[in-house]
């Protein structure tokens, strides 16, 4: 009737579905990007729990299309510094998670006649669906020495036509590789970015989980200070454990604030009418009442992720040195799709076929077991 074919399940959530159906008590979920406790179970930050208990349940009326202004301003200051006050340079929009922020940019880019985009690969698979209206130019994110591929990026920037887009990930973390640009490396690209009048778009989903909150903030602030055409999609899924509450913000540096703002609101109005507020209300309470507690929890998690990465790499040995100096949740294990399938079938260890590992899902008490089984399938 519809002249359609059935599409395959999303591979990441199909893996999660298999994991949940597995009755093996030793099963391990290394796939979906979440933060697990020392036993690998998902948890909610204590500061977030306390904030949620203070929500006003007497008014669930609509937000404005733009979202909660207080939340928007708290968020911009969190990413660009507490003393930020250049509000005439900022257009912002509350979004249904960081994912919708990327989709919002995709639609805005088409309206603004931006057609081509350079993106480092591998990247989060969903990026390609979200940016489907643009002509995507792929560049290997790492070189043959497992370092940031500055030569490759420069070559593509030199060839790209003016008024195109450079796609970056924010802070020290990166999905799925775990290795991101430093400020000094970005400085080597700055002249080309300015010369080509490129628009830099930043997917900032893991802020605070890379170097630390202050260093990740320096990264974002450097971009804001140096890049004329710039936008961020930011998320509170991982760094505030608000995954299912879809809490995000899109903000853009612009000289035409009112014009840009009108288009952002128009896109949101057509897409979802106005944004969800449960997560933003929680974050307002956190920013105003539990900020330092939250930051300490965030730093504890960051250090714990580093510890898990270090311990697993030590157990695995020299073949896995490429993931040792990564940061944040993710790294790419140098194993084949067949070996990924063996881990699942023989040992109930679940991860995507790419070999991307989420260190947030690595139970500390199972690191030896995990390393033993990965070594075995090699």
N, C-alpha and C positions, 0 to 999 in steps of 0.2 A: 504493500500500500504506500509506504513512504519512500520507496526506492533508496533505502539505506542499508548499509551493512553494519553488523555489530562490531563495535570497537573493542580492542583489548582493554582490560583493567589497567588503571595506572600502576606501573610496575612497583613503585615504592609501597603503595598501600595494599597491593596484592601480596607483597612479601609480609607486610604487617598482619594481614588477614591469615596467612599461613602460620605465622608465629603464634597468634592467639589461639589457633585451633590445635596446636601441637601440645600433646599431653606430657611431653618429656620434662621432668622437673629441673633438668640441667640446661634447658633451652636459654639462649642468649639472643637479644634483639640489638643488632648493631646498625639497623637501617634508618628508620625515621629519626630526624634530628630532634631529640628531646634531651633534657637533663635528667639523668637517673641518680638515685642515691647510691650508697656503697653496695647495695644489693641489686642495682640495675632497675629499680622501680621508680616510676615517675613520681614527682613530688611538687608541692607548691611552696614557694618561699614563705617563711614565717611572717615577714613584713607584709606580704600580699594578703595572707590570711587575716591579719589584724586590720588591714585597711578595708577588706571586704565586709568585715563586721560593722563598719561605720557607715556603710552606704545608706542613703535616705531612700526608703522603699515607698514613700508616699507620692512620688511623682515620676511616672515613666513616660512622660510626654515626649514628643519628637524633639530632637536637637535641631538647630539650624542646619541648612544644607552643608555649610562649611565645617560644622562640628562644634565642639566645646572650645571656645576661645582660650579659656584658662589652661586647658590641657595642651592645646597647640603651642602656647607660649612656654609652658613648662618644658615641653619636648624640645623645642628649638634651643632653649637655653641648656638643656641637658647635653645636646649634641654639639653646640657651638660655644658654650661657656656661660657661666652664670651672669656675666656682665654684658652679654649681648643686648644691644638696644637699637640695631639698625633695622627697625621694623618696616621702614619705607622701602627696603630692598628685598623684602620677603613676601612671597605669596604662599599660603599654606592651606592644606586641606586634610581633615581627618579621614582616614580610610579604614576599610574592613581588612585590617592586617597589612603587612608589608607587600604581600602578593598583589593586592588590589592597587597599591601605590605604583607598582611596575606597570600594571595594566592601564592605569590612569595616565602614566607618562607615555605609553604607546599611543594612546588615543590623542593626547595633546600633541605629540610629535608629528602626527599626520596632519593635524590642523595647522601646525606651524611650518609645514612643508620641509620637515627634516626626514630624509629618506634612507640614509645609509648609517649603519651602526657597526663599530668594531667591538668585538667581545673576545676575551681570552677563553680558551677551552683546555680541558673540560670545565664545564660550569654546571650550575643547577639545571637539570634537564628542562624544568618548567619555564626557564627563561625564554626558550625558543618559541613556546606556545604563546607566552605573554607578549612577546615582541614580534608577532607574526606579520604585522603590517609593514615592517621595515626590512630593507635588504641587509641581511646580516653577513658580515665579513668576519671569519674566524681566524684567530691567531693563537698558536700554542702558548699557553700561559707560562710554561717552564721550558727552558732550553735543555740540551742533552746532558747538562750537569745538574739538573734538577733545581736550577736557579731561575729567578724571574727573567723572562725572555725579552730583555730590553731591546735587543737588536731586532727581533721580530716585530715588536710593537712599533719601533721607530720606522721600520720599512713600510708597515701598513699605514701609519700616520702620514708619511711622506707621499704615499700614493692616493690617499683618500681625497675626495673633492671637499672643497670648503663647505662649512655649515652642515657637517655630518656629526655623528655622535660617538663618543668614546664611553663604553660601559665599564665601570669599575665596581669592586666590592669595597665596603667601608671598614675602617679600622684594621687591626692586625690579622683578623680571621678571614678565611676564604672557604667557600663551598664549591667543590668538594676537596680541594687540594690541601687547604690548611696553610698555604703560603701566599702572602699578599704583598703588594707594593709597600715599600717604605717611603717616607717623605723625600728622602734624598734621591731615590729612584724616580719618583714622579717629577722631581725638579729637572731631571734629564729629558723629560718629555714636554716640559712646560712651554718652551719656545715654539715647538711645533703645534701644540694645542692653541696657543695664542695666534700664531701665523695663519692657521687654517680656520680660525674662529669656530673651533669645535665646541659642541655642547657636551659637557661631562655629566653623565647620569650615574648615581651611586646607589647601589643596593646595599643598605646598611642593616642587615638582619641580626648581627651577632655583636653589637656594640657592647664593650666592656668585657668581652670574653676573648679578646685578642691579646693585646699587650697589657692593658688595664684601662680603667675608665679614663684616666687623665691622658694617657698616651693615645688612646683611640680618639679622644676628643681633639687632641692636637692635630691628628690626621684630618679630621673633618673641618676643623677651623682653618688649617692651611689651605685646603681646597677652596673654602669660602673666600678667603682673603686673596687668593691668586687667580682663580678661574672666573672669567666674566659671566659665562653661561653655564649654570650649574643647578642640578636638582638632586634631592635625596628621597629615597623611599625607606622609611625606618619602621622597625617592628619592636614590639614588646613581648613577642611570643617566648623567645628563649631567655632573654635577660630579666624577665619578670614572671616567667612561668604562666603566661596568659594565653597559651596556645589556642584554645578553643574559643576564647573571647575576642579574637581577631581585632587586635588593638594596634593601629598603625597611624603614621602621618606621612604625607607627601609635602615637602617644602622646597621652594625654588627661589634662587637668587635672580632678581629681575629689575630692570628699570621701568617696566610697564606693569606694576603691581595690579592695578585695577583691571586691566585688560586680561592678564593671565588669570587672576582670581575669578573673573566672570566665566572663563572657559572651564576652569577646574570644577566650579560649582555646577555648570551646565552638564558636564560629563557625569558627575556624581548623581545629579537629579535624574538623568536618563537611566543610569545603571541601577542605583539602589535607593533613590529618593533622598535619604540622608543616612549618616553612619550610625553604627551601634554604639551604645554608650557605657555598657557595664564595665568594660576594661578601662575606658578613659576616666570614669569616676573613681575606680580603684587607684589609678595612677595619680590622680589629683590628690587623693588622701595620702598616698605614699610620699609624693613630692613635698607636701606640707606638714606631715606628721612623722613619717618613718624613713625619711630620706637616707640618713646616715646608716640606719640598720640595714636598709636595702643594699646600699653600696657595699657594706661589709659582707653581706651574704653573696653578692655578685663576685666580689674579689675572692672569697673562699671557694666558690665554684670554679672560677678561672684557675686558681692554683691547683685545685683537685683534678681538673681536666689535664693540666700539665703533668701532674703526678701519674695519672693513669697512662698517658702517652709515654712518659719516660719508662715506667715499669714494663709496659708491654714491649717496647722497643728493646729494652735490655734483655728480656726473655727471648725475643725472636732473633737477635743477633744481627750480623753485618748486612744481611740481605735486605733488611728493612730500614736502613739508615735514612732513606729518602723521606720517611715520614717523621723522623725524630725531631727535626727543627721546625715543624709546622706548629700552628697555634689555633686555639679555638676547639670546636667540636670535631672537626673532620680531618681525615687524611685518606689517601688512596693506597690501599695495599697492593703491592706488585704481584697480584695473582690473577689467573685467568677466569673467565666465566665458568668453565668446567670445574675449576677448583672451588669457586663460590658455591656451585651446586653440590659438590661433595661435602662441603662444610654443613650445608643444610640437611642433606639426606642422611649423612652418617652421624652427625653430632648435634643437630638442631641448633646450629649457629646461623643466624639469618642476617644477610646484608645484601645490598643491591648487586647486580651482576657486574657493575663497574669495579667492584672491590672497595667502594667508599665505606669507610668505617666511621661510626659515630662514637667517639670516646666517651660521650655522655651516657652511653648505654653499656659501657664496659664495667661489670661489677668488679670491684677491687679484689674481692675474695675468689674471683674466677679468672684472674689474669694468667696465672700459671696454667690452668686448664686450657684457656683460649690459645695461648702461645703453643702449647703442646699439640693441639689439634691443627692449628694452622701449619705448623712444621710438618706434621704427619701427612697432610694432603699435598705438600710440596714434593 
